[in-house]
Each structure stands twice: as structure tokens, then as C-alpha cells.
């Protein structure tokens, strides 16, 4: 699809704040002077505001959300053209903003008819969308699998020290999830717990680098993250990693990093670059030299 289609579909995000404003206009005379605008974990109102303030706050929040999504989508499609990840992100933004609109509309129904809040779709869509985006970001441009028949070396770069940061919230969430009576909040905390458990497992297992005569393959938990064909390797050198760039799997497209520490090797390719984190980067350089010496002509 063309950029025009992408921009057009992205512009439809602004229908969400317009729809909320229209909904307020339809029921304005039926709304009480003071409306419930804040709710506790059990779905009971514990904060009120004037209907005018409720209108300004709700429409303003939706406009802010549409602005943020629009800026993100513009930056992504401008930098990465029309890659699949751009369209996945576009679908996620639409699903997210309309889930928020659905939840905000349920607050109006609560004030009009005493109906229960309908916010279940929001955490579900957020969780599924996050998984889809991460999955596409990891899988995009990962290349074809390389043969393991001629593996010359294997290196492991784990983040066991970081894994505790993911495990501790899970331990804390288990009793909280079991104690919360509200099914929506229980579902939300449960989803967060599952995602944190997956992050813990990935950090504990670490990144596995397989060096063969055909190039380098990067895996975690048995899943192939990226293949670097030998013929695509232009140069490589030891570099420090800036903590401000974060840890784990970083970047999208052909510029990615797999790092849990502060050192590694930057591999420059003809179509991008990959940073291979490791506590002893000299070993990575040595393995790459061995791969080069076994180059298949």
C-alpha cells in the first residue's frame, strides 16, 4: 500500500475524539450537573466533576492521545518506509484509541443509566498489541536461517543480573492478583505478570550467538532472532554500549542490538548494523575472525 493510504488511515485516529465529543452532545441534557469521573478498583465512583470539566478533560485526553499516536506513526513510516511493522503499529494505535473511547463512553453510560464500566477491552488490546509489535519488531528483517551443521563456536550473553528486575514484580503481582475481586483489574495484573515472566525467561537464557562458515545466528529461548550472512559482514569492532539506549533487544529493521551489558561488538553490514553484547568482546572478535577464515567461496 502507498504512503497516501497509510496517512489517510492514520488520520482516521482523529475520528475518536470527534466521536466522543458527538456522544457528549447527544446526551448533554440528560447528564447530571456533577458526573462521576474517577473509579476505584471495584468500579465504584470515588471522584466527581462538573459535566463541562468532564467534556473538556475527556475530549482533550482523546485529542492528546491522537496527537501522540500521529507523531509516532509519522516518525516510524518516515524512517522505516512502509515496513510491516509500520502497519502493525497503525492497527495497534487504532485499536488502542477506540478501546479508550469505548471505555470513556462507558463512563457516560454509568452516569446516565448506572451501567457498569466497560474497560476490559483496553488491557486485553494493550497486551495483545504489545506482543504483536514486539513480535514483528523482533522478526522483521531477521533473514533466512543458517545451517547449524558447520557451527564453529557458540557464545552466550545472558542478563541474569537483570532478570531479577522482571521476577520481583511477578512475585509481588501473584498475591495481588489473587486478592483483587474486580475481574478487569485481575485480568490486567495477570497479563502484566505473564509478560514479565516472559521477559525474565529471556533475560535469564540470554542471547546465544552461533558462528558458522555461513555467518552468525542469534537466538534466545530457542527462537531465532536474526541471521547475519557472512557475505553481508562489512566490518566489526569492539565498542562500548550507552546505557541510555536501553537493554535487551533494541532497534528495528536492519539496525538492531542484543545487549545486557556495557560492552560488545558492532558488526557493520552492507544493509545495516548489529550490536552483539558480550562481557568479553574479544571472544566475539576472535569468533568472527575464525568465521572469516572459513569463508565459503
C-alpha positions in Angstrom: 0.0 0.0 0.0 1.1 3.6 -0.6 2.1 6.3 1.8 -1.2 8.1 0.9 -3.2 5.2 2.2 -1.1 5.0 5.3 -1.5 8.7 6.1 -5.2 8.5 5.3 -5.8 5.6 7.7 -3.6 7.3 10.3 -5.8 10.5 10.0 -8.8 8.5 10.9 -7.5 8.4 14.5 -8.9 11.8 14.9 -12.4 10.4 14.5 -12.1 9.1 18.0 -12.1 12.4 19.9 -14.8 13.7 17.4 -16.9 10.7 18.2 -16.6 11.3 22.0 -17.5 15.0 21.5 -20.5 13.9 19.5 -21.6 11.5 22.2 -21.5 14.2 24.8 -23.5 16.5 22.5 -26.2 13.8 22.1 -26.7 13.2 25.9 -25.7 16.6 27.2 -29.2 17.5 28.5 -29.5 14.0 30.2 -26.2 14.2 32.1 -26.3 15.3 35.8 -24.6 18.5 36.7 -21.9 16.6 38.6 -20.7 13.4 36.9 -18.6 10.6 38.2 -15.1 10.8 36.6 -12.9 8.6 38.8 -13.4 5.0 39.9 -11.8 2.6 42.4 -10.6 -0.9 41.6 -14.1 -2.3 42.3 -15.6 0.0 39.6 -17.3 2.3 42.1 -17.2 6.1 41.6 -15.0 7.9 44.1 -14.4 11.2 42.3 -16.8 13.7 40.6 -16.5 16.8 38.4 -18.8 19.1 36.5 -20.1 17.9 33.2 -18.3 20.8 31.5 -15.0 19.8 33.0 -15.7 16.2 32.1 -16.3 17.2 28.5 -13.1 19.2 28.3 -11.0 16.6 30.0 -12.3 13.6 28.0 -12.1 15.2 24.6 -8.8 16.8 25.5 -7.3 13.5 26.5 -8.5 11.8 23.4 -7.0 14.6 21.3 -3.7 14.3 23.2 -3.8 10.5 22.5 -4.5 11.0 18.8 -1.6 13.6 18.6 0.9 11.2 20.3 -0.1 8.3 18.0 0.0 10.5 14.9 3.5 11.7 15.8 4.8 8.2 16.4 3.3 6.9 13.2 4.7 9.7 11.2 8.2 9.1 12.6 8.0 5.4 12.1 6.8 5.5 8.5 9.2 8.3 7.6 12.2 6.3 9.0 11.2 2.8 8.1 9.1 3.5 5.0 6.1 1.1 4.8 7.6 -1.9 6.6 5.1 -4.4 8.0 5.9 -3.1 11.5 4.5 0.3 10.5 1.1 -1.2 9.6 1.1 -3.3 12.7 1.7 -0.2 14.8 -1.0 1.6 12.8 -3.6 -1.1 13.6 -2.5 -1.1 17.3 -2.9 2.7 17.6 -6.4 2.4 16.1 -7.4 -0.5 18.4 -6.0 1.3 21.4 -7.6 4.7 20.8 -11.0 3.1 20.1 -10.7 0.9 23.2 -10.1 4.0 25.2 -13.1 5.7 23.5 -15.2 2.7 24.4 -14.2 2.8 28.0 -14.8 6.6 28.2 -18.2 6.1 26.7 -19.0 3.6 29.4 -18.4 6.3 32.0 -21.2 8.3 30.3 -23.4 5.2 30.4 -22.5 4.9 34.1 -23.7 8.4 34.8 -26.8 8.1 32.6 -28.0 4.6 33.4 -25.8 3.3 36.2 -24.3 0.7 33.8 -21.0 -0.9 34.9 -17.8 0.3 33.4 -16.6 -1.5 30.2 -12.8 -1.3 30.3 -11.9 -5.0 29.7 -11.1 -4.4 26.0 -8.4 -1.9 26.9 -5.9 -4.1 28.9 -6.5 -7.0 26.5 -5.9 -4.9 23.4 -2.9 -3.3 25.0 -1.3 -6.6 25.9 -2.1 -8.3 22.6 -0.9 -5.2 20.7 2.4 -5.1 22.7 3.0 -8.7 22.0 2.3 -8.3 18.3 4.5 -5.2 18.0 7.4 -6.8 19.8 7.0 -10.0 17.8 7.1 -8.1 14.5 10.0 -5.9 15.7 12.0 -9.0 16.6 11.0 -11.0 13.5 11.2 -8.2 10.9 14.3 -8.4 8.7 15.8 -11.3 10.6 16.9 -13.0 7.4 16.9 -16.7 6.4 18.1 -19.4 8.9 21.7 -20.5 8.6 22.9 -24.1 8.7 23.9 -25.4 12.1 25.9 -28.3 10.5 29.1 -26.2 10.5 28.9 -24.4 13.8 32.4 -23.2 14.7 31.7 -21.6 18.0 28.9 -20.6 20.4 28.9 -17.7 22.8 26.2 -16.8 25.4 25.5 -13.3 26.6 22.9 -13.6 29.4 21.2 -10.9 31.5 20.8 -12.9 34.8 21.5 -9.8 36.8 18.7 -8.1 35.0 16.3 -11.0 35.2 15.6 -10.3 38.9 14.1 -6.9 37.9 11.5 -8.8 36.0 11.0 -11.6 38.5 10.4 -9.4 41.6 7.2 -7.7 40.1 5.9 -11.1 39.2 6.3 -12.3 42.8 4.5 -9.2 44.1 1.7 -9.5 41.5 0.7 -13.0 42.3 -0.9 -12.3 45.7 -2.3 -9.0 44.5 -4.0 -10.7 41.5 -5.5 -13.4 43.7 -6.8 -10.9 46.2 -8.4 -8.4 43.8 -12.1 -9.0 43.4 -12.5 -6.9 40.2 -12.2 -9.2 37.2 -10.9 -6.5 34.9 -8.1 -5.5 37.3 -7.4 -9.2 37.9 -7.1 -9.7 34.2 -4.8 -6.7 33.8 -2.4 -7.7 36.5 -2.4 -11.3 35.2 -1.4 -10.2 31.7 1.3 -8.0 33.1 2.6 -11.0 35.2 2.7 -13.2 32.1 4.7 -10.6 30.1 7.1 -10.0 33.0 7.6 -13.8 33.3 8.5 -14.0 29.6 10.9 -11.1 30.0 12.5 -12.9 32.9 12.9 -16.1 31.0 14.5 -14.3 28.0 17.0 -12.3 30.2 17.9 -15.5 32.1 18.5 -17.5 29.0 20.3 -14.7 27.3 21.4 -14.3 23.7 23.1 -17.2 22.0 25.4 -16.5 19.2 26.2 -19.3 16.8 29.2 -18.8 14.5 29.4 -20.9 11.4 31.0 -20.9 8.0 27.8 -19.2 6.7 27.7 -16.3 9.2 26.2 -15.6 12.6 22.8 -16.6 14.0 21.3 -15.0 17.2 18.8 -17.0 19.3 17.1 -16.8 22.6 14.9 -19.4 24.3 15.5 -21.5 21.1 13.9 -18.8 18.9 15.9 -17.3 16.1 16.2 -13.6 16.4 18.4 -12.7 13.4 20.8 -14.2 10.9 23.9 -12.4 9.7 25.1 -13.9 6.5 28.9 -13.9 6.2 28.8 -12.2 2.8 26.9 -9.3 4.4 29.5 -8.6 7.0 31.5 -5.5 6.0 33.5 -4.8 9.2 33.4 -5.3 13.0 34.9 -3.6 16.0 34.7 -3.6 19.8 32.5 -0.7 21.2 31.0 0.3 24.5 27.2 0.4 24.9 25.5 3.5 26.0 23.1 2.6 28.9 20.8 5.4 27.8 19.9 3.3 24.7 18.4 0.6 27.0 19.0 -3.2 27.2 17.6 -6.4 25.8 16.6 -6.3 22.1 16.9 -2.8 20.8 16.1 -1.2 17.4 14.0 -2.3 14.5 14.7 -3.2 10.9 18.3 -3.7 9.9 19.8 -1.7 12.9 19.5 -3.9 16.0 21.3 -4.6 19.2 21.2 -7.6 21.5 22.8 -6.5 24.8 22.6 -6.8 28.6 25.9 -5.2 29.5 28.1 -2.3 28.7 30.5 -3.8 26.1 30.1 -5.7 22.8 31.0 -5.8 19.1 29.4 -3.6 16.5 29.0 -5.5 13.2 28.6 -3.3 10.2 26.8 -4.9 7.3 26.1 -3.7 3.8 22.5 -3.2 4.6 22.6 -2.2 8.3 24.4 -3.0 11.6 24.1 -5.3 14.6 25.5 -4.8 18.0 26.4 -8.1 19.8 26.6 -7.5 23.5 29.2 -9.6 25.5 31.2 -9.3 28.7 34.3 -10.4 26.8 34.0 -8.8 23.3 37.5 -10.1 22.3 35.9 -13.6 22.1 33.3 -12.3 19.6 36.0 -10.7 17.5 38.0 -14.0 17.6 35.0 -16.0 16.6 34.3 -13.6 13.7 37.9 -13.9 12.6 37.5 -17.7 12.6 34.3 -17.4 10.6 36.1 -15.2 8.1 39.0 -17.6 7.8 36.4 -20.4 6.9 34.6 -18.3 4.3 32.8 -20.4 1.7 33.7 -19.1 -1.7 
